[in-house]
C-alpha cells in the first residue's frame, strides 16, 4: 500500500528531482537500525502567497520533531504522519480508486500505526523571498509565488463527445467523487467537473483528517498546475488546451459508460511542470517541454479481449455491431457439436486523437483487406474482430502468434493465444487470474503486462475415469461425477471482526462455450452451483439472467482458502472434443480478476481459450472413444 501512496504524492510539494530513498529510508519509517533523519522528497519547494508550505519527506528512524528554516528565519513547522483510513474489515474494494491509480484514503496516524506518508507543514512569513529551505541536514531551493490564479477554463477540444451523456454517467460521477479523496487528483476532478458543467463533488478529502494536511496538499497541488497552465495558455492557448485536456480526459467506452483516462505522473510530466513553474526558463523552452509531453503520449491504445470465444451462431443476435464481447446479449443457439476450433481474436482500441479514425485487426503477416474495419470517434473505444487465425499448434512459427491492430496511423502488435491448450494427466493448470485493466494502463497504451490478482486463484481441469476414480493428484476428488471437472482453489484474506465473513461474498464464475452466447457456472465456498446467462445491459454493467440452482459441488473451506470441484456439463463440450473456457472471480473483498485476459471493470464475462480434450489419454485408452472424451 505504501508503494501506491508514493506513486501519487511526490509532486505534492513541488517537482521531485531528487533520487529515490537510499537503503534504509522510506516514507513511513525505519527499515534498518540507522540514526533518525528526515530528507525532503522534492527537488524544489514552492509556496504560494496565502498558503502554507507543504513538503513530503522521507523519515528514517524515530523522529520527534523537525527543524525547518528559510534563509536565516526559523519557520513554525509541524511534522504530520498519515496512515490509511481503517475499515471495519480488511481493506475492501476500491474500484474507482484502482481505475484512477489513486492513493488510499488517508488520515492522521494513530499511536502504534505504521505511517505510509509524512509531510511537513510550515507557515511562511509574507516578507520572505526566494531562498534556500533547510530541513534538518538537507537544503532545497525555496520559490515564492504570487497567489495562485484559477485554473484556465477548458472546453473539450474533441468532437462527438456527448456532454449530456457524460453528465448522466454514474461511472464518471463515481470516479470523480473518488478522485476527491486523493490530494494529487482532486484538481483534475474539479477542472473536469467545471468543463462538463457537472456539479463539483464535495471538497472534503477525508473527514477523519483533523490536521487538514490533505486539504492543504490538494490546494497546493492545484496551485502548481494552475500556475503552470496559465503560463502556457498565455504562450500558446491551443497547446495549453491540449495539455489540459490530456491531463483530465474522458473516454467513451460505449453503452453510456464514460470514464477518466488520466496519464500517470512520469518523468516527462515532471519536466514539463518544472519548466512551466520556473520563471527563469525561457518561453520557448517551456513550449518545447509542453509539446514534448503531449508527443510522449500514445495516439491509441489496444488490447486483446478474447482469443477464441467468437463463433458463428445458429441464430442471429442483437449484439451491437463491432462490440461482440463487451456487452453480449440475446444470444442465438450455437451448434457446439458442429463448431470448428477457429481462433478469431477480438481486440479493444481507444482513439486519443482529435477526429475519427478507422481501426481493424489481423494476424501479423496476413495480406489482403482487413476483416472488419470500423470507425472510432475521438476519445472513444471500439472493439474490432480479426479474421480467423489458424491453430498455431498445427503450424511451424517462430515465437507466439501475433495480432496486428491498426488504429488510424498507429500500428500495435499484441501476442495472441492462437493455440489449443492440451488437457493431459494429471490436469490442465489454469491461472493466474489478472486484475482488471485501469485507466492509467489504458492512458499508457495498454502496453503493460497484466497485474496478478491480489488474492491468488488457481484451477485444474481434469477428467475422471468411467469408474469415478480420478487421475489428477488433487486432494480426494474420487467422489466427483464421471466427466470433466474443474477444481478451483481461492486464497482468502484474514478475517477481521465478527461481521459477515468475506467468504460469503466470494464467488467464481466458470464461463463455458462461446463468448457471444455466454453461459456461466457460479460457485462459492458453500459449493452451491448456479447456472447464469447474461442479459442485455443498457449501461454495460455486468448483468446476469436469474440464476438457476443446478447442483451442489463438493467444497472445502480452510483458514486461508476455499476450494470446490465443479462438474463441466457435457453440453459444453464441442466437436474435437474441445471446451471453450474462461474464469473470473469476485473475491471476498470485492476485487475482480479474470483469466485468460484482464477485463474492464464493467465488462460482461472474460475471453475464452480453447482446451483440446482429445489429448487426455491414460494407459489402455484410445483417442476418439466415448470414454476418453467424457461425453
VENGIRA-V65221 format. One record per run of one state. SS is the DSSP state (alpha for helix, beta for strand, coil for the rest). FROM is the first residue (numbers start at 1). LEN is the number of residues. If there is no record, write none. Layout:
BEGIN
SS;FROM;LEN / SS;FROM;LEN
END
This chain:
BEGIN
coil;1;1 / alpha;2;12 / coil;14;12 / beta;26;1 / coil;27;10 / beta;37;4 / coil;41;3 / beta;44;5 / coil;49;4 / beta;53;8 / coil;61;7 / beta;68;3 / coil;71;2 / beta;73;2 / coil;75;1 / beta;76;9 / coil;85;10 / alpha;95;6 / coil;101;5 / beta;106;3 / coil;109;8 / beta;117;7 / coil;124;7 / beta;131;5 / coil;136;2 / beta;138;8 / coil;146;17 / alpha;163;5 / coil;168;2 / alpha;170;10 / coil;180;6 / alpha;186;10 / coil;196;17 / alpha;213;23 / coil;236;1 / alpha;237;12 / coil;249;1 / beta;250;3 / coil;253;5 / beta;258;3 / coil;261;6 / alpha;267;11 / coil;278;5 / alpha;283;14 / coil;297;3 / beta;300;7 / coil;307;29 / alpha;336;3 / coil;339;4 / beta;343;1 / coil;344;2 / beta;346;6 / coil;352;5 / beta;357;7 / coil;364;10 / beta;374;3 / coil;377;3 / beta;380;6 / coil;386;3 / beta;389;1 / coil;390;2 / alpha;392;3 / coil;395;7 / beta;402;6 / coil;408;2 / beta;410;6 / coil;416;5 / beta;421;2 / coil;423;5 / beta;428;3 / coil;431;3 / beta;434;2 / coil;436;3 / alpha;439;5 / coil;444;8 / beta;452;1 / coil;453;4 / beta;457;8 / coil;465;5 / beta;470;1 / coil;471;13 / beta;484;8 / coil;492;10 / alpha;502;4 / coil;506;1 / beta;507;6 / coil;513;2 / alpha;515;3 / coil;518;1 / beta;519;5 / coil;524;4 / beta;528;7 / coil;535;9 / beta;544;1 / coil;545;3 / beta;548;5 / coil;553;1 / beta;554;4 / coil;558;3 / beta;561;7 / coil;568;2 / alpha;570;3 / coil;573;1 / beta;574;1 / coil;575;3 / beta;578;9 / coil;587;5 / beta;592;4 / coil;596;13 / beta;609;4 / alpha;613;3 / coil;616;10 / alpha;626;4 / coil;630;2
END
